C-alpha cells in the first residue's frame, strides 16, 4: 500500500512538473510572438515589450515571394516588411498555435491567462501565405527558384511605429533643392525670335487664335439666358447659328471661357464636352489610390459617391452578382502615368489629349494615379509615419496596378482591359508582369501599350548630378532627401505659387533635369501640363531610380549591368556570325537556348505594343525593341512597334501631332487585340 502511494505521488509530481514545463514553454513562445507582433504593428513606444496591443500584427500575407503584407487583429493592412521579419512572425504564430492546441489536449484547459486570440486563416488565405522559404508560397501556381532579378530590388528598411525621436529625425532630414533655368535669352537680346524655328510654330499660333475666339464665344453665350435673347443674338450677329463651331458639335462643351489653369481633370474634360468621376481604390497593403473615370455625359450617368469609395483590399473579387448589357458597351482601357506625374498628364491638350481622344473614339477610359500622388492616403497609417513611404517601383507594379485593374474590371464587367502606360508607368507594368513577380496579372490584360518605355537607361544617367546620387551611400541619400516624400517643397510651392508662375518654373526645372524641351508642344497650354506634376513620391522610390543599388547602377529594370553587358556581347557576336555564310547552326541553337533561359516573361504575358521616342535621352527604348527582336523574350508577342524620330520623352503625350503619331495607332492596336467574343459585346470605335 505504501509502495502504491509512493508510486502514485511520484507519478503525480512528474506530471505536474511536466505540465509546468509545458506551460512555461508555451508562455515563452507567446512572449516571443507578442514581441515580434509589436515590432510590426501599429502601436507606438511606451508599452511593455510583451503587452498585447488592441490592433497588433497577427500574420504576414505573401502577395508575391518578396511582398509580405502585415495583417492586424482587426483586419487592417500594413505595407510590406522585409521577408525575414514576416517569416519570423508567421513561424512564431504557428508555434504558439501548435503549443496552445497541445496544451488544451493535455490539460483540458483554455490555455491560461497568456492566451492570445488568433484568427484562423481560411484555406484561400493559407494559399496566399508563405509555404516555406524554398516554395515561396504566395499567389504563384508553382514553386520558383530564387529570382535572377533579385539584385535589382534590394530590401527596404524596416521602419517601426513613429516616435517623437523619429519624427524629429525625419523633419531634420528634409532637404529641399532648386535648379533655375534660363533659355534663349541671348537670341532675344539680339532681336531674334527663337520660336520661329519651332516645328509647329504656325499651327501653334493658329490654335492660340482659335482658343481666343472660342473663349469669346463662350463668354457671349453665358450672357444669354432666354430663347428670345438667343434669337436676338443671332440677328445681331453675336452668334451665327450655321457657322458656329459649337452649334452642331457632337460634344458641346460644358465649361469654357479663358483658361484659368487649374489642377482639375474634370474641368478640362468639360471643356471638350466630357466629364470625370472619381473612384477610390484600396491596395492589398492598405494604400488608398485615386482612379478617374472619363465619360460622355450624353450616354453615362455617374455613380453615387457611396458606390465610388474604396472596396476590400483583396483584388479580383467576385463580379458575378452584377448585371451588364450584352451589347454596345465600351471596351475599358486603363492609363498609368510617369514618374513625378499624375494621370492628369493625359488630359491637358484639349481634344488632342490622349484620354479624351480615346473616349471620343469609343473606349471606356480610366486613369490610375499611383500611391500618395496629390493626396497621400492609407487605410491606417498617417502621413508622418515613415512606413507610409517605405515603397518603390516594384510595389507600384505588384500592388497598385492589380488594384486598379481589379476595380476597372469590376466596374465594367469585362474579363480583360487594354493597358496604356507612359514612362515609369511602363516600368511598373513590365516589372509586375515579370515571371518572378506577378505574372498572372497578364491574364487580365488584352494588350500592353508602352509609350516611351522605361526598361533601359538612356545617356542622361551620365550627367553629373545623377552621378552624384549614384555614388553616395543609402544612408547619405536618406540624409539628403529624407525617408518620407521626395523634396516635399515642390508640393508646397505647387499650393502657394500662382498657377501660371508655377507652370513656368516647373517646366524650367524639369527641362534642365531631364534634358527635354517644349519645341513640339502647344506652348499656350504648357502651364496646364505642369499643374499635374510633380506629385508626392517616396524618397525610397527615387533612391531606386537614382541611388547606388538600383536602376541607375544596373541601367535596366530586370537585368543586372553584368547581364546586360554579356547580352550586348552575345548580340555583337551573333551579328558577326550572321554576316558569315559558314556560321555553325550549333552556335545559333546554343545562343537561342541561353536567351530563353534569361527571359523576363512567361506564357501569361499579354501582347506588347511599343512607341519609342527617337531622341529620348532619359530612357533607351531602342534597346528594349532589340531585346525582343533578338528572341530574348520568346513569350512576348510584339504586335506593334514604332520609333518616332525627333520625339523626346514627353512628346509621345504632348507633341502637337501626338494623336497622329501615337493616339490613333494606340486606338487601333487595342481594338485589334481584343478577342472576338469581347468585340461582340462592344461598340466599334470610330478610328
URKAKA-V19634 format. One record per backbone hydrogen bond with DSSP energy under -0.5 kcal/mol. CO is the residue of the C=O (numbers start at 0). NH is the residue of the N-H. E is the energy in kcal/mol with one decimal. If there is no record, write none. Layout:
BEGIN
[[CO/NH/E] [CO/NH/E]]
END
This chain:
BEGIN
[[0/4/-2.3] [1/5/-2.4] [2/6/-2.6] [3/7/-2.7] [4/8/-3.1] [5/9/-2.5] [6/10/-2.4] [7/11/-2.7] [8/12/-2.6] [9/13/-2.4] [10/14/-2.3] [11/15/-2.7] [12/16/-2.6] [13/17/-2.4] [14/18/-2.7] [15/19/-2.7] [16/20/-2.4] [17/21/-2.7] [18/22/-2.8] [19/23/-2.6] [20/24/-2.5] [21/25/-2.6] [22/26/-2.5] [23/27/-2.2] [24/28/-2.0] [25/29/-2.3] [26/30/-2.4] [27/31/-2.2] [28/32/-2.6] [29/33/-2.8] [30/34/-2.2] [31/35/-2.1] [32/36/-2.9] [33/37/-2.3] [34/38/-1.8] [35/39/-1.3] [36/56/-0.9] [37/40/-0.9] [47/50/-1.8] [52/55/-0.9] [54/41/-0.7] [55/72/-2.2] [58/70/-2.9] [59/61/-0.5] [60/62/-1.0] [60/68/-2.8] [62/138/-1.0] [63/66/-1.2] [65/67/-0.7] [66/62/-2.2] [66/63/-0.8] [66/68/-0.8] [67/80/-1.8] [68/60/-3.3] [69/77/-2.4] [70/57/-3.1] [70/58/-1.6] [71/74/-1.9] [75/71/-2.1] [77/69/-1.2] [80/67/-0.7] [81/84/-0.6] [81/85/-1.9] [82/86/-2.8] [83/87/-1.8] [84/88/-2.0] [85/89/-2.4] [86/90/-2.6] [87/91/-2.6] [88/92/-2.3] [89/93/-2.4] [90/94/-2.2] [91/95/-2.2] [92/96/-2.3] [93/97/-2.7] [94/98/-2.6] [95/99/-2.7] [96/100/-2.6] [97/101/-2.2] [98/102/-2.2] [99/103/-2.1] [100/104/-1.8] [101/105/-2.0] [102/106/-2.8] [102/108/-0.5] [103/107/-1.8] [111/114/-1.3] [117/119/-0.6] [121/125/-2.7] [122/126/-1.6] [123/127/-0.9] [124/127/-0.6] [124/128/-0.5] [125/128/-1.0] [127/61/-1.3] [128/137/-0.8] [131/135/-2.1] [134/136/-0.9] [136/139/-0.7] [146/149/-1.2] [148/151/-2.2] [149/152/-1.9] [156/158/-0.8] [157/159/-0.6] [162/166/-2.5] [163/167/-2.3] [164/168/-2.2] [165/169/-2.6] [166/170/-2.2] [167/171/-2.0] [168/172/-1.9] [169/173/-0.8] [170/173/-0.5] [183/187/-1.6] [184/188/-2.1] [185/189/-1.5] [186/191/-2.4] [187/190/-1.6] [191/193/-0.8] [192/195/-1.4] [193/196/-1.1] [194/197/-2.1] [197/200/-1.6] [199/203/-2.6] [200/204/-1.9] [201/205/-2.2] [202/206/-2.6] [203/207/-2.0] [204/208/-2.1] [205/209/-2.3] [206/210/-2.5] [207/211/-1.9] [208/212/-2.2] [209/213/-2.7] [210/214/-2.4] [211/215/-2.1] [212/216/-2.4] [213/217/-2.4] [214/218/-2.3] [215/219/-2.5] [216/220/-2.7] [217/221/-1.9] [218/222/-0.7] [219/222/-0.9] [220/223/-1.4] [222/224/-0.6] [225/229/-1.7] [226/230/-2.2] [227/231/-2.1] [228/232/-2.5] [229/233/-2.1] [230/234/-2.3] [231/235/-2.3] [232/236/-0.5] [232/237/-1.9] [232/238/-1.2] [233/236/-0.7] [238/240/-0.7] [239/243/-1.6] [243/246/-1.9] [243/247/-0.5] [245/248/-0.8] [248/251/-0.6] [261/263/-1.3] [263/267/-1.4] [264/268/-2.1] [265/269/-2.4] [266/270/-1.4] [267/271/-0.5] [268/271/-1.2] [268/273/-2.7] [269/253/-3.6] [269/254/-1.2] [269/272/-1.3] [274/294/-2.7] [276/292/-2.8] [278/290/-2.7] [280/288/-3.8] [282/285/-1.8] [285/378/-3.4] [286/282/-2.6] [286/288/-0.6] [288/280/-2.4] [289/368/-1.8] [290/278/-3.4] [291/293/-0.6] [291/366/-3.3] [292/276/-2.1] [293/364/-0.7] [294/274/-2.0] [294/296/-0.7] [295/298/-2.0] [295/299/-1.1] [299/301/-0.5] [303/306/-1.8] [304/307/-1.4] [307/279/-2.6] [318/321/-1.5] [328/682/-2.3] [330/363/-2.5] [331/417/-2.2] [332/365/-2.4] [333/419/-3.0] [334/367/-2.5] [335/421/-1.6] [337/340/-1.6] [339/533/-0.7] [341/344/-1.7] [342/345/-1.6] [343/346/-2.1] [345/354/-1.8] [345/355/-0.6] [348/351/-2.3] [349/352/-1.8] [352/356/-2.7] [353/357/-2.5] [354/358/-1.7] [355/359/-2.2] [356/360/-1.7] [357/361/-0.7] [357/362/-2.5] [358/361/-0.6] [360/685/-2.7] [362/364/-0.8] [363/332/-2.6] [364/293/-2.2] [365/334/-2.8] [365/367/-0.5] [366/291/-2.8] [367/336/-0.7] [367/369/-0.5] [368/289/-0.7] [370/372/-1.8] [371/374/-0.8] [372/535/-2.5] [376/287/-1.9] [381/384/-1.5] [384/387/-1.9] [385/388/-1.5] [386/389/-0.9] [388/390/-1.5] [388/539/-0.6] [391/394/-0.8] [391/395/-1.4] [392/396/-1.6] [393/397/-3.1] [394/398/-1.6] [394/399/-1.4] [395/400/-1.9] [398/402/-1.3] [399/403/-2.2] [400/404/-2.6] [401/405/-2.6] [402/406/-1.9] [403/407/-2.5] [404/408/-2.4] [405/409/-2.0] [406/410/-2.4] [407/411/-1.9] [408/412/-2.4] [416/445/-2.6] [416/446/-0.7] [417/333/-2.9] [417/419/-0.5] [418/448/-3.3] [419/335/-2.2] [420/450/-2.9] [421/424/-2.5] [422/425/-1.2] [422/426/-1.4] [422/453/-0.8] [423/427/-2.5] [424/428/-1.7] [425/429/-2.8] [426/430/-2.6] [427/431/-2.2] [428/432/-2.2] [429/433/-0.5] [430/433/-1.0] [431/437/-1.9] [433/436/-2.0] [437/440/-1.9] [438/441/-2.1] [439/442/-1.4] [440/443/-2.0] [441/444/-1.2] [443/416/-1.4] [445/606/-0.6] [446/418/-2.6] [446/448/-0.6] [447/449/-0.6] [447/608/-2.3] [448/420/-2.7] [448/450/-0.6] [449/451/-0.6] [449/610/-2.6] [450/422/-2.1] [452/454/-0.9] [454/556/-1.7] [455/619/-2.5] [457/460/-1.5] [458/461/-1.9] [459/462/-2.0] [462/466/-2.3] [463/467/-2.2] [464/468/-1.3] [465/469/-1.4] [466/470/-1.6] [467/471/-1.3] [472/476/-2.6] [473/477/-2.2] [474/478/-1.8] [475/479/-2.3] [476/480/-3.0] [477/481/-2.1] [483/538/-2.8] [484/486/-0.6] [486/489/-1.8] [487/490/-0.6] [487/491/-1.7] [488/492/-2.9] [489/493/-1.6] [490/494/-1.4] [491/495/-1.3] [492/496/-2.8] [497/501/-2.8] [498/502/-2.5] [499/503/-2.0] [500/504/-2.5] [501/505/-3.1] [502/506/-1.9] [503/507/-2.2] [504/508/-2.6] [505/509/-2.4] [506/510/-2.7] [507/511/-1.8] [508/512/-2.3] [509/513/-2.7] [510/514/-1.3] [510/515/-0.5] [517/520/-1.6] [518/199/-0.7] [519/655/-2.7] [520/522/-1.1] [521/524/-2.4] [522/525/-1.3] [524/527/-0.7] [524/528/-1.4] [525/529/-1.1] [527/530/-2.4] [527/531/-0.5] [528/531/-0.6] [531/341/-1.0] [535/372/-0.8] [536/485/-2.7] [537/541/-1.8] [538/542/-2.1] [539/543/-1.7] [540/544/-1.7] [541/545/-2.9] [542/546/-2.6] [543/550/-2.2] [543/551/-0.6] [546/549/-0.6] [548/153/-0.6] [549/552/-0.8] [549/553/-2.4] [550/554/-3.3] [554/456/-1.6] [559/563/-2.3] [560/564/-2.6] [561/565/-2.2] [562/566/-2.5] [563/567/-2.3] [564/568/-2.1] [565/569/-2.2] [566/570/-2.4] [567/571/-2.1] [568/572/-2.4] [569/573/-2.6] [570/574/-2.5] [571/575/-2.3] [572/576/-2.4] [573/577/-2.3] [574/578/-1.1] [575/579/-0.5] [576/579/-1.1] [578/580/-0.6] [579/582/-1.6] [583/587/-1.1] [584/588/-2.4] [585/589/-2.5] [586/590/-2.5] [587/591/-2.4] [588/592/-2.3] [589/593/-2.5] [590/594/-2.2] [591/595/-1.8] [592/596/-1.6] [593/597/-1.3] [595/598/-1.2] [599/434/-3.1] [601/604/-1.6] [606/447/-2.8] [607/638/-2.4] [607/639/-0.9] [608/449/-3.1] [609/611/-0.5] [609/641/-1.6] [610/451/-2.9] [611/613/-0.6] [611/643/-3.0] [612/615/-1.5] [614/616/-0.7] [616/459/-2.6] [617/457/-2.0] [618/620/-0.7] [619/623/-0.8] [620/624/-2.0] [621/625/-2.5] [622/626/-2.1] [623/627/-1.9] [624/628/-2.9] [625/629/-2.3] [626/631/-1.9] [627/630/-1.5] [632/635/-1.8] [634/636/-0.7] [635/637/-0.7] [636/607/-2.6] [636/638/-1.0] [639/609/-2.3] [641/611/-3.4] [641/643/-0.6] [642/644/-0.9] [643/613/-2.6] [643/646/-1.6] [646/614/-2.9] [647/650/-1.1] [647/651/-0.6] [649/652/-1.5] [649/653/-2.5] [650/654/-1.9] [653/521/-0.5] [654/657/-2.0] [656/660/-2.5] [657/661/-3.0] [657/662/-1.9] [658/663/-2.9] [661/665/-2.5] [662/666/-2.3] [663/667/-1.9] [664/668/-2.7] [665/669/-2.5] [666/670/-1.6] [667/671/-2.3] [668/672/-1.6] [670/673/-1.0] [674/678/-2.4] [675/679/-1.5] [677/680/-1.5] [677/681/-0.7] [678/681/-1.0] [680/328/-2.6] [684/686/-1.0]]
END
